[in-house]
Amino acid sequence: MKILIVSTSILVSCLATSLAAAETNLPVWALGPFARPDQATPVISPDTNSVFDCPMRKKLVHWETRHTFNPASVVRDGKIYLLYRAEDNSSKGGIGSFTSRLGLATSEDGIHFVKEPAPVFYPADDNQKDWEWTGGCEDPRITEGPDGTYYLTYTQYTGRKWRLGLAISKDLHAWTKYGSPFTGSKYEDNHGIERKSAAIVNEVKNGRLVAAKINGKYWMYFGEGSVNLANSDDLIHWIPVESKDGKPLRVMQTRRGFLDSTLDEIGPSPLLTSKGIIVFYNAKNSDPKNGGDPELSKGVYTGGQALFDATDPAKLIARLAHPFIKPELAWEKSGQYVQGTTFIEGLSLFQGKWFLYYGCADTFVGVAIAPAKP
C-alpha cells in the first residue's frame, strides 16, 4: 500500500494501482480526470519565421525559433488567451542558455490557437533589466483580480541566477513590472528561500476564475523544491508566512518513493472549492533506485494535486499518491528535456470544461480537458 502524506489529523491510504487507473480514479476533492483531445498534437510549437526587434540586442531576433513551452492561460472576451514561454536561437548551448520571452496566442475552442507575431512580455531597457538580461522572462502564471486587472508571476533570469517577478496588465499587452513581490523584505533577492515560481489562489465567481480572499487576504503558494506560502492585501505586495523560528513556512515538501521525490514546484493557480484549496504542482522524480517512485523514470516531471484547508491555507490535508497527468505521447517525451515533462502552468474554466495547459519536454505546449463539476 502507498500512504498519502497528509496533516497530522488525517491519514488517508489507498491501494497501489497502475498510473493509468490513478489518473482516472481520483478522490472526490481532486479536479479531473483530464484527457487529451483525440489524436492530440501540440497546441503551440516553435516557429522559425517569427521575428522581433529586440530592444536589448538592437536587432531583429527569431524569438520563438527554438522552443515554446510552459504556458499560463486566462479567459477574456469569450476566448482563451495563452501566455507561453518562447526561446530564441541566441545560443548553441543547452537548457538555460537561451533568452526567453512571452508570446500571446488566442483560441475560440481552447485547442486551436492563433499566435501574435511578436512577444508581449520581454526583457527591455527598464528597471528590471538587471534581473532579466540575458536569460529573460520565464514560466508565467496568471490571475485575474476583482477589477479585471491581470496579475502575472514569472521567473526573472539573468543567465546565472533566478528571481520571482510580478507584473500587472489591463489588456495582456501593456505590462507594468513591479520586480519581486517581496520587495522591501529580506526575501526580495531569494535570501534563504527557493521561490522562482508562484501562483495566486483563485475561485470560481459567476463562471470565471478570479483571485480569492481567505480570512480577508489574498494567498499565494510559491517555491521550487518545497512549497511556501505568502499573503497580500492588494495582490502586489506580498508577505511570506514564517514559522516560529522566523524562517519561511514550508507547507509541502518532497516525499520519498512518490512522484515528487526530488522536487515540488507550483503549477497553475490553486483553486478554492467547497472541499478545500486544490494546489496543482509539478513533481520531479528521483532515481527509482534511490528513493524515487519505482513506476516512474528518473528525472521525469509529472502533475500532482494536494488539498489544503479552505480556511487555513497552511494546513495540508491530502495529496495524490500518483500523477494525474504524466508524459505519454512522443512529443511530451522528446525535446530539449529528454526525460519528458507535462509541466502544468495554465488552468482555465471555459465552455463548461477545465482546460489544463502544460509544457512538453521544454519544447511544446499541450492541453488536457476535464468536465467541470458543479
C-alpha positions, 0 to 999 in steps of 0.5 A: 500500500502507498500512504498519502502524506497528509496533516497530522489529523488525517491519514488517508491510504489507498491501494497501489494501482497502475498510473493509468487507473490513478489518473482516472480514479481520483478522490472526490476533492481532486479536479479531473480526470483530464484527457487529451483531445483525440489524436492530440498534437501540440497546441503551440510549437516553435516557429522559425519565421517569427521575428522581433526587434529586440530592444536589448540586442538592437536587432531583429531576433527569431524569438520563438525559433527554438522552443515554446513551452510552459504556458499560463492561460486566462479567459477574456472576451469569450476566448482563451488567451495563452501566455507561453514561454518562447526561446530564441536561437541566441545560443548553441548551448543547452537548457538555460542558455537561451533568452526567453520571452512571452508570446500571446496566442488566442483560441475560440475552442481552447485547442486551436490557437492563433499566435501574435507575431511578436512577444508581449512580455520581454526583457527591455531597457527598464528597471528590471533589466538587471534581473532579466538580461540575458536569460529573460522572462520565464514560466508565467502564471496568471490571475485575474483580480476583482477589477479585471486587472491581470496579475502575472508571476514569472521567473526573472533570469539573468543567465546565472541566477533566478528571481520571482517577478510580478507584473500587472496588465489591463489588456495582456499587452501593456505590462507594468513590472513591479520586480519581486513581490517581496520587495522591501523584505529580506526575501526580495533577492531569494535570501534563504528561500527557493521561490522562482515560481508562484501562483495566486489562489483563485475561485470560481465567481459567476463562471470565471476564475478570479483571485480569492480572499481567505480570512480577508487576504489574498494567498499565494503558494510559491517555491521550487523544491518545497512549497511556501506560502505568502499573503497580500492585501492588494495582490502586489505586495506580498508577505511570506508566512514564517514559522516560529523560528522566523524562517519561511513556512514550508507547507509541502515538501518532497516525499520519498518513493512518490512522484515528487521525490526530488522536487515540488514546484507550483503549477497553475493557480490553486483553486478554492472549492467547497472541499478545500484549496486544490494546489496543482504542482509539478513533481520531479522524480528521483532515481527509482533506485534511490528513493524515487517512485519505482513506476516512474523514470528518473528525472521525469516531471509529472502533475500532482494535486494536494488539498489544503484547508479552505480556511487555513491555507497552511494546513495540508490535508491530502495529496495524490499518491500518483500523477494525474497527468504524466508524459505519454505521447512522443512529443511530451517525451522528446525535446530539449528535456529528454526525460519528458515533462507535462509541466502544468502552468495554465488552468482555465474554466471555459465552455463548461470544461477545465482546460489544463495547459502544460509544457512538453519536454521544454519544447511544446505546449499541450492541453488536457480537458476535464468536465467541470463539476458543479 
